[in-house]
Each structure stands twice: as structure tokens, then as C-alpha cells.
Amino acid sequence: MVGEVLPGPEQFPKPAGTDYPEMMVAGWSLTGRAEEIAKLWEATAPNTPGCVVAGSAGVGKTRLATEIASRWRSEGRPCRFFVATRSAQSVPLGAFAEVSENFGTDPLRRVQAMVEALTTMTAVGPGLLVIDDANLLDEQSALVVHQIVRSAKASVLLTLRHGELAPDALSGLWKDQLLLRLDLQPLSQLETTDLLTQALGGRVESSTAARMWRFTRGNVLHLRYLVEGELASGLLTCRHGVWVWDGRPSVSPPLAELVAASIARQPQMVLGVLDVLSVVDPIEIDVLTAVCDPQAVETAIAAGLITIDRGSSAASVRLVHPLLGEVRRAASLPARLRALRGSVVQELQIRNDDCGPVEKVRRAVLMCESDLTADPAVLIEAAHAALRLSDPVTAERLARHAVAAGGGFRADLVHVSGLIETQQFQEAVEVATALERRPLPPRVHVPLALARMVAEATLAGRRESGQFSAIEHDATAAGLTCLYDASVAFTAAFHTDPVAALESGRKALGTTAPMDKGFEVLAAVAVTGGTAMLGAYTEMTRAAEHAYELCRTSDKTATLHFLNGCFHLMGLCTAGYLAQADELVARLTREPLDFPLAYSYWSLLESMVATARGDLAAAVRKGQEALAVRLPSESTWIPTAALLQQIIAVSMQGDATSASSLLSEYRPPGPAAEALRPRNHHLLARAWVAAATGVTSRAIALAVDAADMARRQQFLAHEVVCRQTAVQFGDRHQTSRLTELRALVEGPRVTVAADHAEALERGDSQGLKEAARRYDEFGDRIAAADAAAQASQLFRAQAFRGAALTTAAAARRSASVTSAATPALRALHGPAPLTARQREIIALVAVGMSNQQIARELVMSVRTVEGHLLRACQRAGVNSRNELAQLLERPR
């Protein structure tokens, strides 16, 4: 019975063939609607007139009405729920057919009798009358509702669809202010993300959530069907604990039916307008009116199907709901779509002979997918434009089409660039090698050979001695020494040789000879990387900004732009310029890059700065997103860097189990990972895992090994970080080297770390307290908490109880903000002043190790282990290993 059934989410059909959990289908909550629910609950309270909820189809009107009705019933109040339909509209009082009786033929008596029938619910008082899609009520039913509201015999909740005419008796209710009207808006992008997270039961990758919102525009019903269809097709999957959407919408049958129903009554000419926009969206209005009937365009605008954007020099038209384009394209024959694209291309060529890079790329992409013969010159020019726009995926695709269309050597050259930019290094080397076999002039052969050698060095994962010597003579003879120097510099930076990178990079940039911008970018990025590793941050900033500027005008930008950003951010984080690091990440992530490598890159940057700041939850979340995005198999540097970043963040949280599991997933880095997270970063990650486990002696040894490796590589900036980490773990032997580094490396970190090490070595509790303040001042909250915790331990040992409590409270505040559980912070837990070795042994007891296993782990005798445990028991006043283990906070 319509008056008894409450339609909820479970009534939406599940697409056939799906095998994902049922909870994902029924788990759609009212996220983002708390304010609306509160208003409706107040407006429909007993003895109140009620409310009208208006909105577009699928925005969530029925869901809200259902929720209010359910709440009424849960409190024992009478409530009736009706759904108006188009088929019942032709029958007087058809919406209320289930309660209709023989009320006679007099319309007024029928209306009065229906009012009595609907409002006489129970003896407990006035009830709630809910009517969904009330705009479909017939005139007599509308009059019934009008009379109920005027007589105040029940509260009324109506839902209306935007763009549909309602009977006069209903529209008068809110026009005369008899009922409150609530216009329901689609969900915002943030609300959509929250809803997806709840419905899927896990975090959603940022670009996935943004694209879901872009396609559905916050329409909850469209979103629901889109998610269910993408789950069923296998395009929406959970990887590394994050939901990621690959590709374009597959448009499931339920979604297609829903969207098609919204335009079913539109004339064919209007559907033709939508078909054109399904292949090119947005499109200039003059182009659209040239390929479609102008009157049909006007009708589509009036119907709210398309809208005009006047923000650019030429007014353009776009679909109001992108899913309209997906559905129309899926329903069209391929030949028709190719013909439509061809028509648009011809009009664009007439109007845009001297167009910008965006228009060139759009025209070429349409040409490749149209019924026209591809023009290789147009495709080659568009491929270069796509590279300048930092869209290497489209550039490589256009270049491949240009080669197939007979574009010759020029097409092959831009194809090599596209392959390198999309990090398909093996194919780039193969194509370049084939081109080098042709008889080429030196000024063409040398740049090609150097590009191939850089790709080979990246692919091989190592820098061979004299690798570029074979081409050095030819480069000098052709007057292209600067290109040779740029290539050598970039390869050196890529393989963590900052001195060589800086020497060759400065030489290349200092030349007065004309220089290809692509190679100039190589040199500038090399200088950014070299100075970041050496800790020369003043020169790094100039080099990085120079590289960004070159990337804006060079064809070879995407990968180099990413590397430059990562080098720059790494330098700021290792130096301790964390405010500038925040600003840089905000700037870089605002750039309009729309391909998987960019999504992963942004997440990596955010993870790096979050770890440096001690925002560990964000660091883990963004690290997972960086890992979840599917990248080319040869693109290993972002996943490797993200994994190590995540291992460190999870270890800082004290989660030894998860950190060890992540560490087991680590594999030796591929070639492109070496520059940003080389082997010493792996050692540092292992050190943090050991610290999370409680084996601080091993953690210190690994951190010092990482520092020594960085010193051999002259990666001085990272050496500072590694030695600071060892000091945070309690190492009292880093003062001398950190003092030396203070004279070699710029930035606040090295100065504070050197003073921290000296205070720890001397047992200077005030010095440790001051170090904590200065760490916090530049933003390293984890180090600040550790230094404060160490100060508290010393104050406690020196019997300065007040100072010990104050510094311990400061350390715990930092721990609560960062969710950190480092060795120093865990040492604050427990009633007894235990030694570092005793805590280490007790930590291993707490994870279930026997005395024999502990002895092997710490390289000592079993008797020594037993002695430490005995003395710890005496200090703590306990009698067993288990009681002793309970004194320490276990790794989570």
C-alpha cells in the first residue's frame, strides 16, 4: 500500500551481476543533510503546518522525506506516506486511491470526505502527511492537501521537482507562506567525498572523489548508481586501503535509464545538441550553432540541460550534468559519433586557424577519433602543445597517431618526448635508437642521442663511468656542449651525486650559446636537486624558480616539473623551512594537471610535508593515495618514495605491526626512485620501524648507518635529518658531526639539531627544553615532543619535579596532536626511572619474546638479559616479566 510503505535506499535495484558487499548498496547515509533534516523536523513538528522540499531529480528529496517519516513513526506518531505518479494524475484523487471510498459524485463532498479520511489517523493527535512528487497530483488531490494545510488538521511534508509545474492549489501554499519552502541543493564536493567514504566503507582517493562529483554534480541518486555501476564493472577498486576509480564511467543500465528518463520528452533536435556536447564539452557557442539548429540550442538552454559560460573571450556551452554526455555517447553508434566529431573539427578549423594550445589539442584529439583523414602536421603541433600544457598522456597519444598518419621524423621526435614524459623509458630508448640509425645532421643527432642516453640511465638505475663520453666529441664539434653538460648534470642529480650535478648544471646554465629549453630545464632541475642535497638552500630557491619558469614554456615539462618540485620540497623540509614547504605544496597542487601521475605526485608532496610537520594521520592517508593510483610499470619513483614515507609515518605513530608489514612490501628501488628516496632513506625507514618495535639500540645504529651513507654521497641535508633522528632515539654521540654540518648546511634544522645533540650529551635539561621550543618554532612537532620528553626524564632524574611535569605535559600535548608514540614519548609512561636498555628489553618482553630471543636480538648473554630484568623489577616494585611489560606502553 502506498500509504504504508516508506521508500528507502534498499528499494533502489542493485545492478545485475554485481558481487560487491551488500552493505555498500544499502549504506548510503544522509551525509551533508544535517541542517536540512533539522529544519524539516522543526517544520513538521506536531501542530505545525509543515514544509515543501523542492529540488532537481535525484538530489535527495525522497530520502529526506523518508527520514522524517521514519522519525515520526519511531516516536509513535501517526504518519502516512503517498507517492504521486504521472499515471495516477489523470484520475481525480488518484494519488489517494487506497483510501478512496464511495464519496459520491459531488467534487466538493469528495474533497471534504478525503480530507477527513486522511487526517483521521489515530486518537493520539494530528499526524504527518507525506506526499512525494506532489507536483504530479491531480487538481482534486492538490485541493485536498490545500484544505488540510488551511484547516491545520495535520502537518504536511511535500516534495516537488524543479522545472515541473505544480497545481495552483499547491503553489499557493508556499506563495501565501502557509508552508515553509526548502530548496534542496546538490551536495558540495566535500559532502560528496564524505558520502562516498561512508558508502564505500573506506577512504576515497582525492582525484577519484573530485571526478565523481564532477560527473554527478552532487546529485545523490546519480552518484549512487554511478558508484554501483563502477563497482560492478571493476573500475572502482580498493588499493592500499584507498578507493580508486580508473577510466571513464562505464554507465550501468540503471544509471543510463535514470539519466535517459530525465530527457525522454525532449525533441530530437535537442537530443542532437546533447549528442554534439557528448563528444566535445565545452564548445564555443558559435561552433555549436553552426553544427546544430540554433533554436534547438535555445530550447536546451531553457530546459536546463546546457549552460553558457562567459568567463573566457569566446562564450562557450557545456552540459549542466556531464553524465548526460556519457549516456548519450554510450547510446550512439560509433559511426555517428565519428561523424559528429568530424563536423566539429571542420568548424573549428574554419574559426581557429591561429588558436591557442588548448584549442589545438582539443581539435587534434577530435580529429583522431573522427571520420576525417588525420593531418599529421596538426597532430604534431598539438602534441607539442599538450607537452607545454603538462598533459604528457595526451601528447604521447597524439604523437603515436601522428606517426601512424605518416608524420615522419618530426612525429617520431615528439613521440620520443611523449614516451619519456609518460615514463615509458624502454620504448623511448627503442624509438630513439631506431631514429639514430638514420643519416642525421649533428645538430639533430646530438640532442637525440643525449635524450636517449638520459632515458637509458634512468632505465638502468645506475650511472656508468664515462657514460656520455661517446657523444662528448660530437657535442663539442656541433657547438652543443651545453646540452651535453645539462644531460650529465641531470643524470648525476638523478643518481644522488650532488657535487657533479651542481658542477655540470652550473656550467650548462652559464653558457652564452643558444640552448634548447628542454635541456635547459634538465640543467635547472639538476641544480635544484644538487643544492637541495648539499643544503645550499639559497641557491636552491633561485634554481627551482628558474626551472618552474622554464617548465611553463618548454615542451618537456611534466616529469621534470615533478622532479623539480620534489627536490625543492625535499630541500625545504630537510632544512626546516616548513612554512615555505606548506606554501610550495599549496602552490603546486593548484596546478591544472589531470592525469594519474599528477594525482600520485600531489599526494606524495602532501605526505612529505605532513610527515615533516608531524601530521601523521594526513601523512599516512596521503601516502596511501599516492600508492593507490595506477601508474606505468616503469614509473617507480613515486610509489617507492610514498611507501617509505608511509613506513616512517606509521612507525612514528608507534604501530610496529603495520610498519613491519609495510616494510616487508618494500623492494629495492627502481631506477627512477633513486633520486628522491635512495638507499639511505630505506635505512632511515628501517630505523623508525626498529624504534616502533622498541629496539632503540638497533634504531640508533640504522639511523647512524643512514647518516654515514648520506655523508659518503655528500647528501648533507639528509645526513642532518638522520643524525637528528638518532639523537631523538637517545644517541649521545652526534654532537661533533652535527656541529661540523652547521658550517656546511643552511637552515634552522641543523642548528637546532646540533644544540639538541650537545644538550643530550651533556645532560643539559634546560638545553633540551630550549631545543624543544625551537623545533616547535619551525614546525617539527615530533622532534619537539621528543626533546621535551628527554628534558622531562632528565629533570625527573635531577629531582626537579615541577620542571619534569611541565615538560612531560608539553611532550604529551605534542603527542596528542601528532598521534606520535616515539621511544622518547613512550619513556614518559611508567612510574619508575628505568634505563634505556631496561626499557628496550621490556619492550621486547611486551611483544612476547623470550629471554633467549632477546639475547640474540640485542647481542648479549641470557644472564645479562635476566640481570636487566631483575634490576628493572626492583626499581619498579613488581615481581614478574608480565607485570614489568605492563609498565610500558606497548607499540600499537
Disulfide bonds with the S-S distance in Angstrom:
none
